[in-house]
Amino acid sequence: MILPEFLFFDLDNTILDFKTAERTALRQALCSIGIEPDSKMLDRYSILNDEQWKLLEKGLVSRDVLKVRRFENLFREYDIDIDPKEAASAYEKLLGEGHFFMKDAETVLEKLFCKTTAGCSTGIRKAAAEAGSVKKTHRMFIVSNGSASVQHSRIRGAGIEKYFEKIFISEEIGWNKPDRRFFDAVFDAIDGFDRSRAVIIGDSLSSDIKGGINAGIGTIWFDHSGSGSSTGIQPDKVIHSLSELIEGEDVISYCLPGDKAGACVENGRVSIVGAGCGKADLITLRGMERLLHCGAVVYDDLIDTGLLDVAPPEALRIYMGKRLGSHSAQQEEINRKLIELAGKGIKVVRLKGGDPFVFGRGGEEAAALQNAGIDYEIIPGISSCIAIPEEAGIPVTHRGVSRSLHVVTAHIGNDGEGQNYLREEFGRLAGCEGTIVIMMGLKKLSEIAEILISGGSSPETPAAVISGGNSANKITVRGSLKDIVQRTAEAGMKPPAVIVIGDTAGMDLRSLRIEPEEPVYIDIKKGHTDAGNILSGAVVGLTGTEAIQRKLRDRLTGLGAEVYSAGLSVLDRLRIDDSVFTELCSGEEHWIVFTSANGVRVFFEELKQRHIDIRRLSACSFAVIGEATGKTLSEYNIEADLCPGRYTGQGLAKALLSVYSGMGAGNVQTRNAEDLPPICGGKGYGRKVFLMRSRRGSRALAEELAAAYEVRDIPIYDLHADKKTEETAFAQMPKTDYMTFSSSSGVELYFANGRKLPEGCIGVCIGEVTEKALQKYVSDYIRAEEISADGIVKAICAHRTPAADRK
């Protein structure tokens, strides 16, 4: 789903019109306590004057106290014997709950549009995270008509000026309403403006909405009166409460003029996509294309959850499968969700394992969409009834062996009707010459074998049970009808599994490629082509940011492991004080120090957003904690002046202290290996360190550097756990061999709320700091020698292979 970048608010008659708001709320409040106010009384309770605003701004009086005092004065003048606190309470309640919510307006802005939740209360941060708002980067503006001095005063009075990048008043622009000429002037004042990514949210059809339509931007009309449109003007979207904006993505993205053929279309669309059976690359190109451009993915069990990463980061991910052994979502519930999402104008991918129409209930979903008038399409997938036997080397048809294929489900009820079906269905199949493929039949295998044999099938008929694809334990058991039940039980086979009965079940057409006698150890940096499947059968859960998970996923799957995201850390950019950039751009020599690739990216994104020419940092030197962080820095055409030989916080501190003290730089790598950094002079590396890093970073580095440098420890980003990924993890394979942790913050986020490692799972971490964090929760773990994604992979490979077999 494509999100808007530029949001224009023109809500003069609602959140900014104090007089209308207060009079409406005041009348209702006084009536609720038995007072019938006339216009004169309402006028006497006026909006705050300039003197009162000054008292508020200086903190000499609270808003609540001032409100009670004003009611005291009003009641004294009219000789009303009622507690003014009662009136103030009723007034506040109505003002907060009515259509004119200054209070609600601020809540909406906090929850939905905050560029960062830094400085917000815990409740607001939690609400913002739940709304997904911290992932967005909106540029917000106020558009308003009338006198510049009056409008600026009203906006300041509303207490919402802090959320907006710029305020455009008609008097200052030169046009009296927000029409095309008005917006042309506005656009000239905004760098990088993209008309196709802009939306205006206004409360006047004839002014705000008509002007937005004429200007070619998306429009949302706030119909606070509930009267509806009688002007013939058709906004892209109508809302009746600012609270509706908290739903955010659906409401606002729908209105993007450049997105009507993209992720959000007028009537929505559902693509029922077969994900195939097994790894993510078995999906069709068409299915992949739909995922790339969708606004929501509705998925269930038995898919490679790596496919969820293909969808845009902002797309909704809705799990509708089994969780921790509970029953799967009712089909009617799934149907309703698809209709609901498409009805909001969203492009939906209904992602199903195998093929949608092969025992996947795709037909029921298609019928429901058809009855609801929703546009949909079916994209086939590779069904497990074919793919799982093929993986085991069993062809479901073969010339001269089997000329027919019978696919049947044994997923039935345990009542009399279900048992009759089982006996009748397999009674008809007994003795047939073709191949029988049975889906969802492992628990009924004993009954099926007995029915087939009693119906005329030979006890010697070949049979195979295969647990493959995305199953937890990939096993193939071969035998005959007379012994397949016993063999399967001895092997500990668990569902899901596919049963094949017939002569082709005795065939084995797997590749005869000779596997290496010993596992091959490789230099991961040279690629995986010679690694074989050294991690075949290993299931690895990933934690951390999307970037580190992507690196690990590529490397681990290349070595044969099955990988899933067990906990995603989402990055929240924090506000950096203006004084930081003032110092860095002053021409004085300073160190800018990065301890992660995330820090590098956030820093340079901040430079871009502030329109700071990078040449203004020419006096500064750059230090990085390790090679990966240095590589990210080089993406911005800057080579690190210092990178320690040991990629740890302690190693970085030692290197920086060596540069300062003149103790030598044997552990320091600079731009050229033979070019050691000068000591206290030469280039002049500076005495102040700007440590740009995560809010969750250890204090140890800053404390060590403080022995020689003036340190400014600046948190420029924070992390929070993505709830959607946690929900997805519940649907993963029950057996996990390894869980990776690349940072101490990743450890804390994973184990928050009492989460534990799956039974028998081994933790894998990098670095001493991450190890110390992990030790608080588990005792069975391994630590990578190298602090990098490659280090984690090497550690897993070393642990997976017995020491005697290693080269």
N, C-alpha and C positions, 0 to 999 in steps of 0.2 A: 504494500500500500504506500503510495507516495504521499508524504505529509507536506502541509503548507509551510513556507518559511516566513512569509510576511503577513501578519495579522493586524488589521486596522479596526479599532474600536470607535464607533460613533454612537454613544449611548447617552446623549445629553438629557433626554427626557426620563432616564431611569436612574442609573447609578450616580450621575453627576448632578441631577436636579434635586438639591436638598429641600428646597421649599415645597415642591410637590410631594416629595417623599415624606417629609416631616408632617405636613398638614394631614396627609392621608392616614399615617400611622397614629398621629396625635388624636385625631377625631375618633378613631376606632378604640384607642386606649382609654380615652376619657369616657366614652360610651360604656365600655366594659366595666367601669367602676361606678356607673350611675350618674354621670354628668353629660348633659346635652350641650355641647359647645356651639356658640355662634361664630360667625366669621371673625368678629372682633377679638374674641378670646383666642382663636387660633392664631391671629396675627400677633397677639401679645407674646406668644411663645415663639419667638423668631429664631432664625438660624443663627449660628455663632457669629458674633461680630469680630472685627480684627483684633480688638483687645483680648477677647476670650481665646482666639486662636493663639495669640502670643503666649498667654498663660499656659495653654496646653503644650505648645512646642517647647517651652522652657521647663516643662515638667513641674510647674508650680501648683497645678491642679489636675486631677484626673478627669477624664470624660464622664465617668459615672457620678462623681461628686458634683461636677458642674450641672449635670442633668437634674439631679435632685434639687439643687439650689434654685434652678430655674422654675421647677414645679412649686417650690416653696413660695417664691415671689408671685407666681401666677395665682396660687390658691389664696395667698394673703390678700391680693388685690381684689379678688372676687368673693372673699370671706367664705371659703370652702373649707369645711372641717374634715379633711381626709388626709391620711398619711401620704406625703409626697413620694415616699419610697415605693408605695403601692402603685402609684401612677407611673413612676419611672420604670418599674419592673414590667408593667403591662405594655408600656410604650416600646421598651427595648425588645420585648418578645415579638411584638407585631412588626416592628421595623426590620427585625432579622428574618421573619418568616414570610413577609409580604412580597409583592412583586418589585418593590423598590429597594432591594437589599444592597445597601452599601456594604453591609457585613458579609452578605453572601457573595457579592462581587469579589471581595478580597479573598474569600475562601476558594472561589473558582480559579482565580489567578494563581494562588499558591499551589493548588492541586494540579492544575492542568498546564500552566504555562511557565512556571518557574524555570529559569535556565539552570539553576542549581538550588539545592535545598540547604545550602550552607547558611547557618544562622537561623534557620526556621526551628520551630519547636519540634519535639519528638513526634507529636501527633501529626503535625503537618508533613514532616519528612516521611513518616509511615504512609500517610494518605497519598503523598506524591509518588512514592515508590509503587504503591498498589495501582495507581492510575497509569503507571508506565510513563509519567510525564518527564521524568528526569532523563529519559533517552532522547527527548526531542530537543531541538535547538530552534526555537521560534524567534523571529525578530518582531517585536510588538510595538505598535504605535497607536497614539490617540489622534483621531480626526475630530475636530469640533468647529462649530459655527459661532459667530458672534465676536464680541470684543475680546481682544487678547488678554487684557488685564483681568477681566471678570472670569474668563474661562480658565486661565492659569490658576486663579485663586480657588475656583471650585474644584479643579483637579487636585490641587494640593490639599484642599480640605477633605477630599474623599480618602486621602491616605494611600492612593494607588499609583502615584507618580513614579515610585521606585521600580515598578515592574516594566516600564516602557522605555524604549530606546530614545524616542523622540516624540514631541507633541506638535501637531500641525493645526494651527488655528486659522480659520478662513481669513481673518483680518490681516494676518501676517503673510499668508500665501498670495492674497490679492483676488481670490474668487470667493463668492459668498456661499457656495454649496459644493459638496464633494462630487463634481461631475468630471468629465474627461479632462477638461483643462486644469481643474484642481489637482487631479491625480498626476497629470503630466508634470506639473510643478513639483509635486511630492516626489515623484520618481527621480527627478533630476537631483533631488537632495539626498537620495539613498544610494550608497554604493552597491553595485552588484544586484540591483533590483531585477527580479524575474516576474513579469506580470502573470505568467501561468502558475506561479506558486503563491499568489496573493489572495486573501479573503478579507472582505469587510463584514463586520458584525455591527448592524445598526438597528435603530428602533423607528426609523422613519422610512416608509416605502417611497414617498415622493421625492425625498432628498437623498438619504444614504444609499438605499437599495437601487433606486433608479440611476444614481450617479455611478455606483459600482458596476451595474450592468453596462452602462454606456462606456465605462472605462475598460471593460473587458476583463474584470476580475471576478472571483467567486463572491457570492452574497449569502449572508444568513440574516434573516429578519427576526428581530426579537419582538414578537407580538405580545407584549405584556398585558394588553387590555383584553386579549382573547376575542377581539371583534372580527378577526380575519380580514382578508384583503377584499376591498371593493373598488380598487383603482385599476384593476387589470394588469398591474405589475406583478410579475412572477419571479420571486426570489428563488435561489437554488435550494434553500432550506428554510423552514420556519421552526422557531423554538418559542416556547411560552414561558420559559423560566431559564435564568442564567445557569441554574443547576444542570440543565440538559447538556451544557458544554463539558461537564465533567466526564461525560461519555466520550468526549473528545475526538478520538480517531475517526469514529464512524461519522459523526456529525460534520466535522470540519473538512476532512479529506474528501467527503462526498462533493463538496462545493468547489473543488479546484477546477478551473476552466480547462486546464491542460491535461486533466486526468480523466476526462469523461470516457475515453477509450482505454484507460489503463486499469489499475486495480479496482477502481470504483466506477461502476457504470450505472446508468439510470435505473435499471431494474435488477441489477445484480446477475450473477451467473454461478452455477455450480459445475465444477468439473469432477466427475467421479472417476478417480484415477487408480488404476491397479499399480501398486508399488513393486510388483514382482515378488519373488520368493528368495530371500537371501540378502546379499549385500546391496548397498544403495545403487551401485552402477548397473543393476539389472532392470531399473525402471526404463521406460521408453523415452526417447528424445522428446516426444510430445508431452508426456507427463512431466518431464523435467522443466520444459518451457513453461508449463502452467504454474509450477511451483515458483519459478523465478519471478513471476509477475502477479502473484496472488495477494489478496488482502487478509486471508484467513486460511488456516489449515485445520481441518477437523480429522483427527487420526485415532487409530486404536492400536491394539497389540499386534505383534508379529510383523512390524516394519523396522527397517534399519533407521533408527532415529537420526542418523546422519543426514537423512533427507530433509529433516526439519531445518537444518542449517542452510539449505538451498533457498528457502523462502526469505523474503526481505526481512531484515531485523525487526522492523516495526509491525510485521504481520502478526495477527492473532494466532496463537497456537492452542488449540482446544482439544484436550484429551477426552475421548469418549469410550475408553476400553476398560479392562479390568485393572483393579488396583489392590494389591496386597490380598488377593484371594477373594475380594468382594465381587458381587455380580456385576457384569458389564452393564453399561447404560441401556435402558429400554430402547427398543428400536423407535418407538413413537417419540421418545425424547430426542433422539438423534435427528429424526425427520424434522421435528419442530425447530431444532437449532439451525439446520441447513436453510430452512425456509426463512427463519428470522434474519440470519446473516445476509442472505441474498436480497431479502426485502429492504435492507438498509443500503443497497447499492454496492455491496462488496463482492469482489471476485473470490469465490470460495473453492478450495481444493479439498475434496473428500478423499483422503488418502487411505486406501485399504490394502492389506496384504494380499499377495497373489493377484488374482483377477476379480474384478468386482462382481461378476455374474456367476462365478463358480463357488457356490455355497458361501457367498459373501454378503448376501442380502442387498446387493447393489440394485437389484430389480425393485425391491420394496422402496428404496430411497428414490429411485427414478420415478416410480409411480406417484409417490407423495409430492415430488416436485412438479410433476406433470399436472396433478390435480390442483396444485396451488398456483399454476400459471407461471412457474419459475423456469427461466431458460437453463438448460443443462446439457451436458455432453458426457459420453462414456469413453474413457480411454483405457483400452485393454492392458492387462499385465500378464506376466508369466505365472500361470497357476502352479501351486505346489503339487497338484496331482500329476503334473508332468515334470516339473523342475526337480523335486526331491528324488524321485526314482532316477532321473538322469544323472544327478550328482553322485548317486551310488553306482552308476554304470549300468542301470537297468533301463532298457528301452520299453516304453509302454506298448509299442507295436514293433513287429519285426517280420520281414517277409519270410514265409515258410514256417514261422513260429506262432505268431499271433496276428490275426487279421481284423480284430475288433477290440475296442476299448470300452469298458463299463466303469463309469465313475459313480460312486454311491456314497452317501453319508450314513454313518451309524450313530449320529448325534440325535438321539430320540429320548422321549420320556421313559420313566421306569414303570409307567402304569400298564394296564392290560393292552391298551391300544398301541402303545409303543412296542411292546413285545410282539404283538401280532404283526406289526409292520416289519420288524426285524426278521421274523421267521418267514413271512411271505416273500419279502424282497430277496433275501439270500437263498431262499428255497428255489426261486426262479433262476438264480444265477448258478446254482450248483450244476456242475458238469459242463458248463459252457467252455468253448475252446479258446475264447479270447482272454484278455488280461482284465482282471478286476482290480481297480484301485479304490481303496476305502479311506475316506476322510473322517477324521474325528472318531476313530473306532477302537483306540487302544484299550479302553476299559471294557469293551464288548468283544474283544478278540477271542476269548474262550468260547463264548456263545456262537460267534460267527463261524469259527472253525468246526464246531460240533454240527451246526446246521448244514454247512456245505458238505461235510463228510456224510452225514445221514441222508442228504439229498442226492448223493451220487458222485460227488467229487472224490477222486482218489486221495487217500491219506498221504501219498507220496508227491502230491502236487507241490511244486516249489512255492515257497512263500518268503517274503522279506518284510521287515518292519524297519523303516528309516526315520530317524529323527534328525532333521537337517535344517537348512534355511537359517532362520533366526532362533532356532531352538537353543535351549541352555546347554544341552549335552548332545553333541552330534555323534550318533551311534547308528550303525547298520547291523541288523541281526538277520542272518539267513538261515533257512531251514525248510521244513515242509509243513503241510497242514497238521500232521500228527505231532510235531514237536515244537512248532513256532511259539506256542504260548509259554512253554517251559523255558525256552532259550531267551525269550524276551524278558521274562521275569528275572532270570539269572543275570542278565546284562544290566538290570536296573533301569530299563527304559522308562522314560517319563514323557507325557504328552507335551507338546503336540507331535504327532507322528503320522506317517503315511504308510498304509499297509498295501502291499502288492501281492496278488495271488495269481498264479498262472505260470506257464513255461518260461516267459521272459524273466520272471523273478529269479530264475536260476542262472541268468547271464551276468557277466561282469565285464563291461566294456570300458572300465576306467583306463586312463592312460597308463602305458607301461614305462613311462619315463622313470629312469633310475634315480632314486633319491640319493643324495650324498650320504656316505656311511656315517659321517660325523657332522654335527651342526657346524655351519660355516660362520665364523665370526668375521665381520666386515667393518670397514670404516664407514660409518653412516653418512659422513659428509660426501662420500663418493657415490652414494646412491644405494638402492636396495636390490639391484638386478641380480646379484649373486647370492642373496641371502636365503633363497628358498623360502620355506614357511617355518622359520625358526620359532615363531610365536603362534603357530597354528593351534587352535583350541583354547588359547588364552583369552579371557574376557577382561577388558581393562576399562574401568570407570575413570572419567576425566573430570577434574575440577579446575577452577581458575577462569581467566578471561577468555573471550572468544579467540583472541590471537594465539595464545599458548595452546588452547585445545586444537586449533586448526593445525598447528605444527605437529603436535603429538599424533593427531588422527592420521595425517598423511604418512608419518613414519611408521606407526604401529600397524596400520592396515597393510602397508607395503610388506610387512614381515609376517602377515597372516593372522594377526590378532583381530578379535572382534571388539569394537570400541563403542562406547556410548557416553554421553554427557551426564554426569551424576550431580553436577552443581556448577552453574554458570555464575561467575562474578561479573556484575555489570558496573561499568565505570560511570561515575558521576563527577562531572567537572565542577570544581569549586571556584568561587570568585577569588581572583588575585588582586590584592590591593594596588591601587595606581602607583603608590610610592615605590613598589618593587621595580616597575618598568622605568620610572623616573631615574632611579639609581643605575640600573643596568644600561641605560641610554645616555648617561652623563659624560661618557668618555673616560671614566676612571677604570682602572684595571681590577676586575673581579673574576672569581671562579663561578661558573654555572655548572652545577653538579647534578647528574641524573643517575638514579638507581634503578630505573626500569625503562623499557621501551614505551610503556604507557605515559610516563612522565614526559618523555621527549615529545610524543605526539600532542599531548594536551598543551604543553608549553608553546609549541609552534602554531597550534590552532588558535591559541590566545593571541599570539602576535598577529596572526592574519585577521582575526576579528577586530583587533584594535587598530589595524592598518599601520603597524609599526614596520618600517623599512629595516630589514635584517642587518643592513650595513651600519645601523646605529649601535650594534652590539660589537663592533670591530675591536674594541679594547678588551673585551671579555675573553677568557679562556674556558674551554669546555672539558669536563672530566666525566667519564662514564664508569659504571661498576663492572662492566664486562663486554665481551665481544658482541653479543646480541644487541645490547643497548647502543653500542658504538655503530653497529650496522644500521640501526634505525636512525641514528643521528646523521649518518652519511646520506640517507634518503633526502635530507634537507640541504645537501651539498655542504655539509660541515664535517670535517674530520676531527675526531677527539684529540685534544692536546695531551690527554692523560688517560691511560687505561691500565689498571693494575694487572700484574701477572696472575694473581689469585683473585678470582671473581667473587669476592665477598665484601661485605661492608667493612670488615676489619682490614682486608687487603686494600680497599680504596682509601681508607683513613691513613694507613701506613704510607701509601704512595704519596698522598697529598702532604703529609707531615714531612716526608723525605724531601719533597720539593722545597718546602719552606725552610727546613732546618739546615740543609746542606749536608745531611747524613749520607747522601748518596742516593742513587736511583736505580739500584740493581733490579728492583722488582717492578720497574715502571717501563711501559711500552709507549712510545710516542709515535708521531707520524711515520718516522723512519726508525727502523730497529736500532741503528747505530747512533741516532740523534737523541741523546739523553736530554731531558729538560734542564734549562738553566736554573741555577739556585739563587733565589732572592735577587733578582736582577735580570740581566739578559733581556728576555722578552718582557719581564716584569709581570709575573703572574697574579699579583694582587694579594691583599691581606684579608679580603672579605669573601666568604663562601655563601652562595645562594643555593641552598639544598632544595631542589624541586622534586617533590615526591608525593607518595600516598600519605593521606592523613593517618593511616594505620602503620606507617613505618616505625621501626625501632628507634628509640632515642639514642641508642649506643653510638651510632655514627656521629651524630651532632655533638655528643658529649666528648668523644675522642678528638674531633677536629677543634673543639673550643680551646684545647690546650695551646693552640698556635694561631688560630684564625678567629675573626669575628664571624660568627655563624648566624645566618638567617635561615631557619628551618621553615620552609614554606609549603604547607599542604596544598597541592593544586588539583588533587582528585581524591575521591573516596570510592569505595566499592560496596555494592549491596548484592545479596543473593537473588537471583531471578527465580520467582516462584513457579513460573511455567516449566522451567527446566527441572525443578525439584519434583513437580507433579509427573513429568515425563519419566523421571528416573524410577518412579514406583512401578512403571509398566515394563521395566527392563528385565533382562534375564535374572532369575533368582540367584544364580551363581556368578560371583565376580571374583576374579583371581587377584587383581591389583587395582588400587585406587591411587591416582597420582595427585600430588600437591606441589605446586611450584612457588608458593609463598605462604607466609604465616597467616596473612589475611584470608587466603583461600581455605586454610585449615579451620580458622575460627568461624567463617561463614558456613562451611559444610557441617560442622558439629553443633551449630546453634540449634536451639529448640530440641536438644536431646537426640539428634540423629547419631547413628552409629554406622560403623563399617559393616557390610554384609558378612555373614558367618564365613570364616575361612579366608577372608580377604586380607591381603598384605598391603600396607601403606607404602608408597614410594615418594620420597621427598628430595628436595635439593637444598643444600646449604644448612649451616648450623642454626640459623634463626628459625627456619621452617621446621627443622628437626626438633627443636625445643618446644615449638608450638604443638607438634604432632605427639610428642611424648606425653602430653597431658591427657590424651584420649586413647592411645593405643600403645601396646608394647611390641606388637609384631609388625615391624616395618624395615625397610631398607633405605639407605641414603645414597644418592648418586654422587659419584666422585666429582663430576663436572656439573657446574651450575648452569644448566641449559636444558632445552627440550631433548637434545641429543644425549645428554647425560642421563636423563630419565629412561630413555629407550635402552641405552647400553646397560643400565642397572637392571632393568627387567629381563633383558636377554641373558645377562650373567646369572641372575637368580633362577631363570627358567631352565638353564642348562646345567647338569651336574658338573662339578669341578673337573672330574676326570675326563669329561668329553670336550673340554674347552681347548681351543688352540691358542 
